[in-house]
Amino acid sequence: MHQPSCRMNDDEYQLLARAAAACNMSIASYLARAALKAARNLDRTAAEIAGEREMLKELFDLRIALNRIGNNLNQVAAALNSDEPAPQATAILAAVDRISLRVDAFLRRYLDGERPAA
């Protein structure tokens, strides 16, 4: 077995750690899988790789936003079930609408074969 190593700054490491966590993988497993995938497909252009990176970033951002909205919806439901007012309900539903539009736009770009610019 070989154990290659690499160096990165704090920002790069944090980005790698977040990506690995989002995939429920260890940092080492994520790094190995990503590196091997890239090595097996050397014909890909830098633009394709950058577009994929942007696509994954948008998916991760959408996931985080949806998790926050889900937490807020749970708080509204708890308040309403306790006969308490939930004035934030309107704002949360508006956030759901905004995220829904982002998901739709993302899917249209992806299904149309467009990739966001890096």
N, C-alpha and C positions, 0 to 999 in steps of 0.2 A: 504494500500500500504506500502511496505517495501522499504527502501532505504539503501542498504548495501554500505559500503565504503571500499576502499583499499588504500594502500600506494605503491608508486613506485618512483624510482629515476628519474632524469631528462631525461636520455636516454630512459628509458622504457616509460615514458610519451610521449616523442616525437615520438617514434615508434608507440604507440597507436594512437596518434593524426594523424599521416600520414596515417595509415591504415584506420581509420574512414573517413578521408577526401577522400581517394581513393574510398571508397564505398559510398560517398555522405551521410554519416550518422553522427549524433552527436557522441561525444565520449561516452556519457552515453548509447546511443542506441547500439553502436557497442560493448561496453563492456558487456552489458546485453545479447545481442544476442550470442556473442562468449561464454560467461560463460554458458548460458542455453544449447547451442549446446553440449558443453563438458559434462555437467551434465547429459544430456539425453543419452549419449553414453559412459558409463564408461568402456566398454569392449575394447575400443581402446587402443593400446599400446602407450607408449611414442615415440617409433620410428615412428609410423604412424602419430602422431601429429607433430613431428619434420619434417617429410617428407612433410606434407601438408604446414607447415610454410615455408619451403624452396620453395615449388612450388608457393605459393602466393607471396613470396618475388621476385622470378624471374618474375612473371607476372607484378608486380608493377614496377620493374626495366625496363622491356620491354616497358611498357606503357610510362614511363618517357622518355626513349630513342626515342620512336616513336614520342612523342610530340615535342621533340627538333628537330628531323629531319623534321617534318612537318613545324615548324617555319622557319627552314633554307630553305626548299623548297619554302616557300612563299616569302622569301627574294630574292631568285634566280629568281623566276617568276616575281617579281616586277622589278628587275633590267633588265631582258630581255625585259619586256614590255615597259620599258623606254629607250630601245636601249643602255643600259649600259652594260659593260662587267660583266660577272659573273664567275670569275675564280674559285670560290669555288664549282661550280656545280659538277665537277668530284669527289671531296672529299665527297660531300653530297651523290652522287649516290653510292659511295663505302660504305658509312655508311649504306645506305638502304640495300645493299647486305649483310653486316655483321649482321644487325638486322634480316633480313630474314632468314639467317642461324641459328641464335639463336632461332628464333620462331620455325623453322623446328625441330631443335634438342629437344627443349622443348616438342613439340607435340609428337615426336617419343617416348621420355621417358615416357610421361604421358599415351599415348595410349598403350604402351607396358606394362603398370602397374608398371614401375620402379618409385621409388621415390628417389630424391637426398638424400644423407646422410646428417645428421644434423651437 
